[in-house]
């Protein structure tokens, strides 16, 4: 099945744009918004300390784009999955993890079991940043997730629906003894929660040079942890692995093609650059 890529627009029509994109794969997906009630929103604000408690950065405010989420998905939440499972809780069920009103974080969901999705309030931002917070140790450093919730939702929707429509799919990863991986370790040290973001950023920068050099274009809905590159009917996705086994799979690439020729061409390029490639059967 060939499909239309997500359309860029403005805040006023983002629900319609998201619905239009996903309806190509699931015609019944959210035909009508399901807003949370004012009482549910007020209770969540109170639990999270929104506009009531000072955190280390000052007074928390309700993020404008999360208000949009509340008005469209707040009653039901959203669940999307691919190489991780993204869950944004219904507003009424989102009180349990927001139990530290003085925390700089306002939690809105989670990715699988490894990270919470949260807004991070800092001194330098009028609007809080959208970040991943390690769930096993919330005191560990947080990582930038996306510039906006809209960007993250479109990225996750593409992973959840569109990628599976490519007839030929390949997963690419660094070999365990990659020269570049060894170089990264020498530069940044043994991977820990404190240098995970730096290492992932370095790995993604290295791998993204390949689609760039072959005239792929980076999509507008690419995020810090998921990049989307396109050329005609070819797709290349570069993603952080939120549950890595070793540094060699901190970052993983996924190719998609509607033709065998296109896939074989890109696989040959990746193998020439030292990557291992494995077919994905769906």
PyMOL commands that set and color helices and strands:
alter all, ss='L'
color gray80, all
select helices_A, chain A and resi 11-23+38-48+64-72+91-93+149-160+162-165+179-188+196-213+247-249+260-272
alter helices_A, ss='H'
color red, helices_A
select strands_A, chain A and resi 54-55+58-59+78-81+85-88+105-111+115-120+129-134+143-146+168-174+217-218+226-231+234-240+251-257+275-279
alter strands_A, ss='S'
color yellow, strands_A
deselect
rebuild
show_as cartoon
